[in-house]
Amino acid sequence: MECKPELLDALLAAVSSDVARLKFPAAKALRSLSQRAPDLIYPHFDFLASFLRNENAILRWNAILILGNLATVDGERRVDRTTYATPECRNVAIGHAIDALDRLFPMIADKGAVQRFVTRLMDNPRAATRKRAERFLRKWPLAPSGVKDGAAPANRGRYNGRRW
């Protein structure tokens, strides 16, 4: 996706505006761009993460969604180190990161690392995040040892009807 730098700069400026009719549409546009081309806005990670502490709840929620989408291109693991307003906000962001990883999973080179990350979230305290992790692992099951990028048996994670 091609984006003109001056348009991105205008969106970033608008989201900081005091004028609601400028900042909220700009936040929505940045959220959409983060879904389609997270690599284009990843260089502005710190600026976007600063909205996690904004007094406006709409901007905080947009920041959570945007950072969740940026997790797909976050080779530096900045999303992991980001300070969220509350542990609940962090868990919401993790849930959105799972959704973003799900959309991009066929294109991800190190599928095992993503699957291990999502597996660790099976005991997340937020029910919605746990459900997203479960749904992801049903759709993209871990490959059994020795099988390269293969699918696990349909009963993965179960032994005699009980969960491992």
Summary of the structure (lengths in Angstrom):
residues: 164
radius of gyration: 17.7
end to end distance: 43.1
largest distance: 59.7
contacts: 433
relative contact order: 0.08
helix: 68%
strand: 2%
